[in-house]
Amino acid sequence: MILLNRKYGANFGSERELWDSLMAEFDRRKSLLRMPYTLVRSLHGRGVPLAVASPSLRPYVRKFLKAAGLSRYFRAVVCGDDVLRRKPDPATYLLAVRRLRVRPEDCITVEDSETEVISAKRAGMFAIAVPSRYTKKQDFSRADAVLPSPRELIYSEKYAK
């Protein structure tokens, strides 16, 4: 799943400053999205229901998904402003699975922070951690799998039946 999280252990300033920084990085490195885009498109093509469960506010998530060309692939988009309790509370994930009409135990999440892994596990989901440069020192011991890069998701998905 695609998440914007302010809990990286670094000072990004306001949410607006973080967003501006992320979009500037996105503009510089659009090729980084090729791997998640390929995986998302492949899963969508197989009829796998996909959702985004983000702690960020809806306008930021919507803008990012649109800029990344990913909006059309997700049946559900749940944001921090859709729930009363934010991560690590599992409310975001549980609302996403209700909207998808699936069971939490049938879901796989892809997370980049310890808080998100904890939240996914509390929701009863299989959690794959792909730490970012900001979160690589966090404790991912609760994750069901830890992958060094998004590229591994592509390789793993290639051989999945």
PyMOL CGO cylinders between C-alpha atoms (Angstrom):
from pymol import cmd
from pymol.cgo import CYLINDER

trace = [
    CYLINDER, 0.00, 0.00, 0.00, 1.14, 3.70, -0.74, 0.3, 1, 1, 1, 1, 1, 1,
    CYLINDER, 1.14, 3.70, -0.74, 1.56, 5.85, 2.61, 0.3, 1, 1, 1, 1, 1, 1,
    CYLINDER, 1.56, 5.85, 2.61, 2.83, 9.27, 3.52, 0.3, 1, 1, 1, 1, 1, 1,
    CYLINDER, 2.83, 9.27, 3.52, 4.02, 9.35, 7.08, 0.3, 1, 1, 1, 1, 1, 1,
    CYLINDER, 4.02, 9.35, 7.08, 5.42, 12.15, 9.16, 0.3, 1, 1, 1, 1, 1, 1,
    CYLINDER, 5.42, 12.15, 9.16, 6.86, 9.83, 11.79, 0.3, 1, 1, 1, 1, 1, 1,
    CYLINDER, 6.86, 9.83, 11.79, 10.25, 9.22, 10.20, 0.3, 1, 1, 1, 1, 1, 1,
    CYLINDER, 10.25, 9.22, 10.20, 12.21, 10.53, 13.16, 0.3, 1, 1, 1, 1, 1, 1,
    CYLINDER, 12.21, 10.53, 13.16, 13.30, 13.62, 11.22, 0.3, 1, 1, 1, 1, 1, 1,
    CYLINDER, 13.30, 13.62, 11.22, 12.06, 17.21, 11.36, 0.3, 1, 1, 1, 1, 1, 1,
    CYLINDER, 12.06, 17.21, 11.36, 10.18, 18.00, 8.15, 0.3, 1, 1, 1, 1, 1, 1,
    CYLINDER, 10.18, 18.00, 8.15, 8.36, 21.05, 9.55, 0.3, 1, 1, 1, 1, 1, 1,
    CYLINDER, 8.36, 21.05, 9.55, 4.67, 21.46, 8.72, 0.3, 1, 1, 1, 1, 1, 1,
    CYLINDER, 4.67, 21.46, 8.72, 2.64, 18.93, 6.75, 0.3, 1, 1, 1, 1, 1, 1,
    CYLINDER, 2.64, 18.93, 6.75, 2.61, 21.41, 3.85, 0.3, 1, 1, 1, 1, 1, 1,
    CYLINDER, 2.61, 21.41, 3.85, 6.44, 21.59, 3.89, 0.3, 1, 1, 1, 1, 1, 1,
    CYLINDER, 6.44, 21.59, 3.89, 6.63, 17.81, 3.95, 0.3, 1, 1, 1, 1, 1, 1,
    CYLINDER, 6.63, 17.81, 3.95, 4.22, 17.62, 1.02, 0.3, 1, 1, 1, 1, 1, 1,
    CYLINDER, 4.22, 17.62, 1.02, 6.21, 20.19, -0.98, 0.3, 1, 1, 1, 1, 1, 1,
    CYLINDER, 6.21, 20.19, -0.98, 9.39, 18.25, -0.26, 0.3, 1, 1, 1, 1, 1, 1,
    CYLINDER, 9.39, 18.25, -0.26, 7.81, 14.95, -1.33, 0.3, 1, 1, 1, 1, 1, 1,
    CYLINDER, 7.81, 14.95, -1.33, 6.44, 16.42, -4.55, 0.3, 1, 1, 1, 1, 1, 1,
    CYLINDER, 6.44, 16.42, -4.55, 9.81, 18.01, -5.39, 0.3, 1, 1, 1, 1, 1, 1,
    CYLINDER, 9.81, 18.01, -5.39, 11.48, 14.63, -4.84, 0.3, 1, 1, 1, 1, 1, 1,
    CYLINDER, 11.48, 14.63, -4.84, 8.77, 12.97, -6.91, 0.3, 1, 1, 1, 1, 1, 1,
    CYLINDER, 8.77, 12.97, -6.91, 9.42, 15.37, -9.78, 0.3, 1, 1, 1, 1, 1, 1,
    CYLINDER, 9.42, 15.37, -9.78, 13.16, 14.62, -9.62, 0.3, 1, 1, 1, 1, 1, 1,
    CYLINDER, 13.16, 14.62, -9.62, 12.79, 10.87, -9.37, 0.3, 1, 1, 1, 1, 1, 1,
    CYLINDER, 12.79, 10.87, -9.37, 9.68, 9.81, -11.26, 0.3, 1, 1, 1, 1, 1, 1,
    CYLINDER, 9.68, 9.81, -11.26, 11.46, 6.63, -12.27, 0.3, 1, 1, 1, 1, 1, 1,
    CYLINDER, 11.46, 6.63, -12.27, 11.27, 5.44, -8.65, 0.3, 1, 1, 1, 1, 1, 1,
    CYLINDER, 11.27, 5.44, -8.65, 7.55, 4.88, -9.13, 0.3, 1, 1, 1, 1, 1, 1,
    CYLINDER, 7.55, 4.88, -9.13, 8.03, 2.50, -12.04, 0.3, 1, 1, 1, 1, 1, 1,
    CYLINDER, 8.03, 2.50, -12.04, 8.44, -0.47, -9.73, 0.3, 1, 1, 1, 1, 1, 1,
    CYLINDER, 8.44, -0.47, -9.73, 5.36, 0.14, -7.53, 0.3, 1, 1, 1, 1, 1, 1,
    CYLINDER, 5.36, 0.14, -7.53, 3.42, 1.16, -10.64, 0.3, 1, 1, 1, 1, 1, 1,
    CYLINDER, 3.42, 1.16, -10.64, 4.31, -2.11, -12.35, 0.3, 1, 1, 1, 1, 1, 1,
    CYLINDER, 4.31, -2.11, -12.35, 3.26, -4.15, -9.32, 0.3, 1, 1, 1, 1, 1, 1,
    CYLINDER, 3.26, -4.15, -9.32, 0.02, -2.18, -8.79, 0.3, 1, 1, 1, 1, 1, 1,
    CYLINDER, 0.02, -2.18, -8.79, -0.90, -2.46, -12.47, 0.3, 1, 1, 1, 1, 1, 1,
    CYLINDER, -0.90, -2.46, -12.47, -0.14, -6.19, -12.51, 0.3, 1, 1, 1, 1, 1, 1,
    CYLINDER, -0.14, -6.19, -12.51, -2.22, -6.92, -9.41, 0.3, 1, 1, 1, 1, 1, 1,
    CYLINDER, -2.22, -6.92, -9.41, -5.07, -4.75, -10.66, 0.3, 1, 1, 1, 1, 1, 1,
    CYLINDER, -5.07, -4.75, -10.66, -4.98, -6.58, -13.98, 0.3, 1, 1, 1, 1, 1, 1,
    CYLINDER, -4.98, -6.58, -13.98, -5.44, -9.87, -12.13, 0.3, 1, 1, 1, 1, 1, 1,
    CYLINDER, -5.44, -9.87, -12.13, -8.50, -8.51, -10.34, 0.3, 1, 1, 1, 1, 1, 1,
    CYLINDER, -8.50, -8.51, -10.34, -6.83, -8.14, -6.95, 0.3, 1, 1, 1, 1, 1, 1,
    CYLINDER, -6.83, -8.14, -6.95, -8.70, -5.47, -4.98, 0.3, 1, 1, 1, 1, 1, 1,
    CYLINDER, -8.70, -5.47, -4.98, -6.28, -2.72, -3.96, 0.3, 1, 1, 1, 1, 1, 1,
    CYLINDER, -6.28, -2.72, -3.96, -6.56, 0.03, -1.36, 0.3, 1, 1, 1, 1, 1, 1,
    CYLINDER, -6.56, 0.03, -1.36, -4.49, 2.87, 0.02, 0.3, 1, 1, 1, 1, 1, 1,
    CYLINDER, -4.49, 2.87, 0.02, -4.61, 3.34, 3.80, 0.3, 1, 1, 1, 1, 1, 1,
    CYLINDER, -4.61, 3.34, 3.80, -2.75, 6.55, 4.57, 0.3, 1, 1, 1, 1, 1, 1,
    CYLINDER, -2.75, 6.55, 4.57, -2.42, 8.62, 7.73, 0.3, 1, 1, 1, 1, 1, 1,
    CYLINDER, -2.42, 8.62, 7.73, -2.16, 11.74, 5.54, 0.3, 1, 1, 1, 1, 1, 1,
    CYLINDER, -2.16, 11.74, 5.54, -5.05, 14.03, 4.68, 0.3, 1, 1, 1, 1, 1, 1,
    CYLINDER, -5.05, 14.03, 4.68, -7.18, 13.19, 1.63, 0.3, 1, 1, 1, 1, 1, 1,
    CYLINDER, -7.18, 13.19, 1.63, -6.16, 16.21, -0.53, 0.3, 1, 1, 1, 1, 1, 1,
    CYLINDER, -6.16, 16.21, -0.53, -2.49, 15.25, -0.27, 0.3, 1, 1, 1, 1, 1, 1,
    CYLINDER, -2.49, 15.25, -0.27, -3.11, 11.57, -0.94, 0.3, 1, 1, 1, 1, 1, 1,
    CYLINDER, -3.11, 11.57, -0.94, -5.38, 12.30, -3.89, 0.3, 1, 1, 1, 1, 1, 1,
    CYLINDER, -5.38, 12.30, -3.89, -2.85, 14.72, -5.40, 0.3, 1, 1, 1, 1, 1, 1,
    CYLINDER, -2.85, 14.72, -5.40, 0.00, 12.25, -4.99, 0.3, 1, 1, 1, 1, 1, 1,
    CYLINDER, 0.00, 12.25, -4.99, -1.94, 9.33, -6.51, 0.3, 1, 1, 1, 1, 1, 1,
    CYLINDER, -1.94, 9.33, -6.51, -3.01, 11.50, -9.44, 0.3, 1, 1, 1, 1, 1, 1,
    CYLINDER, -3.01, 11.50, -9.44, 0.55, 12.77, -10.03, 0.3, 1, 1, 1, 1, 1, 1,
    CYLINDER, 0.55, 12.77, -10.03, 1.84, 9.20, -9.87, 0.3, 1, 1, 1, 1, 1, 1,
    CYLINDER, 1.84, 9.20, -9.87, -0.82, 7.96, -12.30, 0.3, 1, 1, 1, 1, 1, 1,
    CYLINDER, -0.82, 7.96, -12.30, -2.07, 5.43, -9.76, 0.3, 1, 1, 1, 1, 1, 1,
    CYLINDER, -2.07, 5.43, -9.76, -5.56, 6.69, -8.82, 0.3, 1, 1, 1, 1, 1, 1,
    CYLINDER, -5.56, 6.69, -8.82, -7.52, 4.42, -11.12, 0.3, 1, 1, 1, 1, 1, 1,
    CYLINDER, -7.52, 4.42, -11.12, -6.04, 1.23, -9.69, 0.3, 1, 1, 1, 1, 1, 1,
    CYLINDER, -6.04, 1.23, -9.69, -7.40, 1.57, -6.16, 0.3, 1, 1, 1, 1, 1, 1,
    CYLINDER, -7.40, 1.57, -6.16, -10.96, 0.57, -5.24, 0.3, 1, 1, 1, 1, 1, 1,
    CYLINDER, -10.96, 0.57, -5.24, -10.62, 2.23, -1.84, 0.3, 1, 1, 1, 1, 1, 1,
    CYLINDER, -10.62, 2.23, -1.84, -8.61, 5.16, -0.55, 0.3, 1, 1, 1, 1, 1, 1,
    CYLINDER, -8.61, 5.16, -0.55, -8.77, 5.70, 3.21, 0.3, 1, 1, 1, 1, 1, 1,
    CYLINDER, -8.77, 5.70, 3.21, -7.02, 8.71, 4.69, 0.3, 1, 1, 1, 1, 1, 1,
    CYLINDER, -7.02, 8.71, 4.69, -6.27, 10.05, 8.13, 0.3, 1, 1, 1, 1, 1, 1,
    CYLINDER, -6.27, 10.05, 8.13, -9.27, 12.36, 7.97, 0.3, 1, 1, 1, 1, 1, 1,
    CYLINDER, -9.27, 12.36, 7.97, -11.62, 9.38, 7.39, 0.3, 1, 1, 1, 1, 1, 1,
    CYLINDER, -11.62, 9.38, 7.39, -11.06, 7.87, 10.84, 0.3, 1, 1, 1, 1, 1, 1,
    CYLINDER, -11.06, 7.87, 10.84, -11.16, 9.09, 14.42, 0.3, 1, 1, 1, 1, 1, 1,
    CYLINDER, -11.16, 9.09, 14.42, -8.00, 7.28, 15.53, 0.3, 1, 1, 1, 1, 1, 1,
    CYLINDER, -8.00, 7.28, 15.53, -4.81, 7.30, 13.53, 0.3, 1, 1, 1, 1, 1, 1,
    CYLINDER, -4.81, 7.30, 13.53, -2.07, 4.72, 13.22, 0.3, 1, 1, 1, 1, 1, 1,
    CYLINDER, -2.07, 4.72, 13.22, -0.90, 2.69, 15.07, 0.3, 1, 1, 1, 1, 1, 1,
    CYLINDER, -0.90, 2.69, 15.07, -4.60, 2.19, 15.71, 0.3, 1, 1, 1, 1, 1, 1,
    CYLINDER, -4.60, 2.19, 15.71, -5.87, -0.21, 13.00, 0.3, 1, 1, 1, 1, 1, 1,
    CYLINDER, -5.87, -0.21, 13.00, -8.95, 1.92, 12.14, 0.3, 1, 1, 1, 1, 1, 1,
    CYLINDER, -8.95, 1.92, 12.14, -7.54, 3.04, 8.76, 0.3, 1, 1, 1, 1, 1, 1,
    CYLINDER, -7.54, 3.04, 8.76, -6.90, -0.53, 7.64, 0.3, 1, 1, 1, 1, 1, 1,
    CYLINDER, -6.90, -0.53, 7.64, -10.19, -1.83, 8.98, 0.3, 1, 1, 1, 1, 1, 1,
    CYLINDER, -10.19, -1.83, 8.98, -12.14, 0.84, 7.08, 0.3, 1, 1, 1, 1, 1, 1,
    CYLINDER, -12.14, 0.84, 7.08, -10.17, -0.02, 3.92, 0.3, 1, 1, 1, 1, 1, 1,
    CYLINDER, -10.17, -0.02, 3.92, -11.04, -3.72, 4.18, 0.3, 1, 1, 1, 1, 1, 1,
    CYLINDER, -11.04, -3.72, 4.18, -14.71, -2.89, 4.80, 0.3, 1, 1, 1, 1, 1, 1,
    CYLINDER, -14.71, -2.89, 4.80, -14.72, -0.75, 1.65, 0.3, 1, 1, 1, 1, 1, 1,
    CYLINDER, -14.72, -0.75, 1.65, -13.05, -3.54, -0.31, 0.3, 1, 1, 1, 1, 1, 1,
    CYLINDER, -13.05, -3.54, -0.31, -15.40, -6.13, 1.19, 0.3, 1, 1, 1, 1, 1, 1,
    CYLINDER, -15.40, -6.13, 1.19, -12.55, -8.46, 2.11, 0.3, 1, 1, 1, 1, 1, 1,
    CYLINDER, -12.55, -8.46, 2.11, -11.28, -9.96, 5.35, 0.3, 1, 1, 1, 1, 1, 1,
    CYLINDER, -11.28, -9.96, 5.35, -8.18, -8.49, 7.05, 0.3, 1, 1, 1, 1, 1, 1,
    CYLINDER, -8.18, -8.49, 7.05, -6.51, -11.91, 7.19, 0.3, 1, 1, 1, 1, 1, 1,
    CYLINDER, -6.51, -11.91, 7.19, -6.72, -12.08, 3.39, 0.3, 1, 1, 1, 1, 1, 1,
    CYLINDER, -6.72, -12.08, 3.39, -4.80, -8.81, 2.97, 0.3, 1, 1, 1, 1, 1, 1,
    CYLINDER, -4.80, -8.81, 2.97, -1.15, -8.03, 2.45, 0.3, 1, 1, 1, 1, 1, 1,
    CYLINDER, -1.15, -8.03, 2.45, 0.17, -4.59, 3.30, 0.3, 1, 1, 1, 1, 1, 1,
    CYLINDER, 0.17, -4.59, 3.30, 3.41, -2.98, 2.20, 0.3, 1, 1, 1, 1, 1, 1,
    CYLINDER, 3.41, -2.98, 2.20, 4.70, -0.52, 4.77, 0.3, 1, 1, 1, 1, 1, 1,
    CYLINDER, 4.70, -0.52, 4.77, 7.72, 1.69, 5.24, 0.3, 1, 1, 1, 1, 1, 1,
    CYLINDER, 7.72, 1.69, 5.24, 7.51, 2.48, 8.96, 0.3, 1, 1, 1, 1, 1, 1,
    CYLINDER, 7.51, 2.48, 8.96, 7.34, 0.61, 12.24, 0.3, 1, 1, 1, 1, 1, 1,
    CYLINDER, 7.34, 0.61, 12.24, 4.09, 2.38, 13.18, 0.3, 1, 1, 1, 1, 1, 1,
    CYLINDER, 4.09, 2.38, 13.18, 2.42, 1.21, 9.98, 0.3, 1, 1, 1, 1, 1, 1,
    CYLINDER, 2.42, 1.21, 9.98, 3.58, -2.38, 10.49, 0.3, 1, 1, 1, 1, 1, 1,
    CYLINDER, 3.58, -2.38, 10.49, 2.18, -2.35, 14.04, 0.3, 1, 1, 1, 1, 1, 1,
    CYLINDER, 2.18, -2.35, 14.04, -1.11, -0.95, 12.77, 0.3, 1, 1, 1, 1, 1, 1,
    CYLINDER, -1.11, -0.95, 12.77, -1.38, -3.55, 10.01, 0.3, 1, 1, 1, 1, 1, 1,
    CYLINDER, -1.38, -3.55, 10.01, -0.64, -6.41, 12.41, 0.3, 1, 1, 1, 1, 1, 1,
    CYLINDER, -0.64, -6.41, 12.41, -3.24, -5.08, 14.87, 0.3, 1, 1, 1, 1, 1, 1,
    CYLINDER, -3.24, -5.08, 14.87, -5.73, -5.18, 12.00, 0.3, 1, 1, 1, 1, 1, 1,
    CYLINDER, -5.73, -5.18, 12.00, -4.86, -8.85, 11.41, 0.3, 1, 1, 1, 1, 1, 1,
    CYLINDER, -4.86, -8.85, 11.41, -3.02, -8.38, 8.11, 0.3, 1, 1, 1, 1, 1, 1,
    CYLINDER, -3.02, -8.38, 8.11, 0.18, -9.83, 6.67, 0.3, 1, 1, 1, 1, 1, 1,
    CYLINDER, 0.18, -9.83, 6.67, 2.69, -6.95, 6.78, 0.3, 1, 1, 1, 1, 1, 1,
    CYLINDER, 2.69, -6.95, 6.78, 5.68, -6.56, 4.48, 0.3, 1, 1, 1, 1, 1, 1,
    CYLINDER, 5.68, -6.56, 4.48, 8.13, -3.85, 5.50, 0.3, 1, 1, 1, 1, 1, 1,
    CYLINDER, 8.13, -3.85, 5.50, 10.17, -2.00, 2.90, 0.3, 1, 1, 1, 1, 1, 1,
    CYLINDER, 10.17, -2.00, 2.90, 12.12, 0.52, 4.98, 0.3, 1, 1, 1, 1, 1, 1,
    CYLINDER, 12.12, 0.52, 4.98, 12.95, 3.88, 3.42, 0.3, 1, 1, 1, 1, 1, 1,
    CYLINDER, 12.95, 3.88, 3.42, 16.10, 5.87, 3.97, 0.3, 1, 1, 1, 1, 1, 1,
    CYLINDER, 16.10, 5.87, 3.97, 14.23, 7.69, 6.75, 0.3, 1, 1, 1, 1, 1, 1,
    CYLINDER, 14.23, 7.69, 6.75, 12.92, 4.57, 8.51, 0.3, 1, 1, 1, 1, 1, 1,
    CYLINDER, 12.92, 4.57, 8.51, 15.69, 2.02, 8.01, 0.3, 1, 1, 1, 1, 1, 1,
    CYLINDER, 15.69, 2.02, 8.01, 16.76, 2.22, 11.68, 0.3, 1, 1, 1, 1, 1, 1,
    CYLINDER, 16.76, 2.22, 11.68, 13.26, 1.49, 13.02, 0.3, 1, 1, 1, 1, 1, 1,
    CYLINDER, 13.26, 1.49, 13.02, 12.30, -1.87, 14.55, 0.3, 1, 1, 1, 1, 1, 1,
    CYLINDER, 12.30, -1.87, 14.55, 10.60, -4.01, 11.90, 0.3, 1, 1, 1, 1, 1, 1,
    CYLINDER, 10.60, -4.01, 11.90, 10.65, -7.22, 13.95, 0.3, 1, 1, 1, 1, 1, 1,
    CYLINDER, 10.65, -7.22, 13.95, 6.82, -7.36, 13.96, 0.3, 1, 1, 1, 1, 1, 1,
    CYLINDER, 6.82, -7.36, 13.96, 6.69, -7.47, 10.15, 0.3, 1, 1, 1, 1, 1, 1,
    CYLINDER, 6.69, -7.47, 10.15, 6.00, -10.81, 8.48, 0.3, 1, 1, 1, 1, 1, 1,
    CYLINDER, 6.00, -10.81, 8.48, 8.71, -10.01, 5.93, 0.3, 1, 1, 1, 1, 1, 1,
    CYLINDER, 8.71, -10.01, 5.93, 11.28, -7.24, 5.49, 0.3, 1, 1, 1, 1, 1, 1,
    CYLINDER, 11.28, -7.24, 5.49, 12.49, -6.45, 1.98, 0.3, 1, 1, 1, 1, 1, 1,
    CYLINDER, 12.49, -6.45, 1.98, 15.46, -4.21, 1.19, 0.3, 1, 1, 1, 1, 1, 1,
    CYLINDER, 15.46, -4.21, 1.19, 13.77, -2.35, -1.66, 0.3, 1, 1, 1, 1, 1, 1,
    CYLINDER, 13.77, -2.35, -1.66, 10.50, -2.07, -3.62, 0.3, 1, 1, 1, 1, 1, 1,
    CYLINDER, 10.50, -2.07, -3.62, 12.29, -3.92, -6.43, 0.3, 1, 1, 1, 1, 1, 1,
    CYLINDER, 12.29, -3.92, -6.43, 12.01, -7.11, -4.35, 0.3, 1, 1, 1, 1, 1, 1,
    CYLINDER, 12.01, -7.11, -4.35, 8.21, -6.81, -4.46, 0.3, 1, 1, 1, 1, 1, 1,
    CYLINDER, 8.21, -6.81, -4.46, 8.35, -7.06, -8.24, 0.3, 1, 1, 1, 1, 1, 1,
    CYLINDER, 8.35, -7.06, -8.24, 10.64, -10.07, -8.20, 0.3, 1, 1, 1, 1, 1, 1,
    CYLINDER, 10.64, -10.07, -8.20, 8.58, -11.78, -5.49, 0.3, 1, 1, 1, 1, 1, 1,
    CYLINDER, 8.58, -11.78, -5.49, 5.31, -11.08, -7.33, 0.3, 1, 1, 1, 1, 1, 1,
    CYLINDER, 5.31, -11.08, -7.33, 6.75, -12.47, -10.57, 0.3, 1, 1, 1, 1, 1, 1,
    CYLINDER, 6.75, -12.47, -10.57, 7.08, -15.92, -9.07, 0.3, 1, 1, 1, 1, 1, 1,
    CYLINDER, 7.08, -15.92, -9.07, 3.88, -15.93, -7.01, 0.3, 1, 1, 1, 1, 1, 1,
    CYLINDER, 3.88, -15.93, -7.01, 1.15, -18.24, -8.23, 0.3, 1, 1, 1, 1, 1, 1,
]
cmd.load_cgo(trace, "trace")
